[in-house]
Amino acid sequence: MKEMDLREQAVLDGIARGEARTQRDLARRAGVAVGLANALVKRLAGRGWIRVRRLSGRNLAYALTPKGMREKARFALQYMVW
């Protein structure tokens, strides 16, 4: 299983809190460029941690999957132990 880094955690957290309406919002939250935020979204979707749905045209909706919720909780626990 792949380990999550802090940038991925920031993206997951933004999606979970509903603060991420655009990839620009995700990029700002994670402190990365928009292109890297796009790569992070694709990586997380590929792992099955988030679901990306096209609303219309260029608008996308992001949702955390149950698997993503587990990984987010696991990361938080590891962080507290560390």
N, C-alpha and C positions, 0 to 999 in steps of 0.2 A: 504494500500500500504506500502511496506517495505521502510524504509529510507536507503539511501546509506551512507556507511561510507567512510572515506578517502582512505582506501585501494582499495575499489571498484572504487572510483573516479579515482585513479591513474591508475588502469587497463583500465578503459574506455578511459582515456586520452591517454594512450599509444597506444591503438588500433586505436583511432580516428586520431592520428598523424602518424600512420603507423610505429611506432618505435618498435612494438611488433611483432617480427617474430617467437619467440619461447616462451614457458612458462617460460623459464629461463630469457628472456628479460622482461617479465611481472613481474616476481618476483623481479628482480632488480629494476624495475621502482617503484613498490609498496613498496619496502623495506621489503619483506617477504620471507619465504622459498618457494622453488619450489612447495612443496606439498600444501601449503596454496594458492599459485597462482592457482594451479589446482582446488582447491575447490572454489575459487573466480570465475574462468571462468565458472565452472559448475553452480554456483549460478546465475551469470549474464545471462547465456544462458537459464536457467530455467525460469527466469523472462522475457525473450524475449528481453533483451537489447543488446545482441550480438548474432551473428550467427557464429558457428564453422563449418568449412568444411574441410574434409579430402582431402588433395592433393594427397599424395601417402605414403604408409607405415606409418611412424610415423610423417609425415609432416602435419601440420594443418594450415589453414588460418582463421584469425579472422576478422569479419566485424561488425561494429556498425549498428544496425537496426534503423529505424526512431524512434521507442519507446526509444531506448537507447540514441539517440541524444536529445530527449526531456528531458529525465531524467538528462543527463549531463548538459544541459542548465539550468534546474531547480535547480540543485545542485549549479552551479556557481552563480546564482542569489541569492540563500539563503546564500551562503558564503559571497557575497558582502554586503548583508543586515546585516549579523551578524557582 
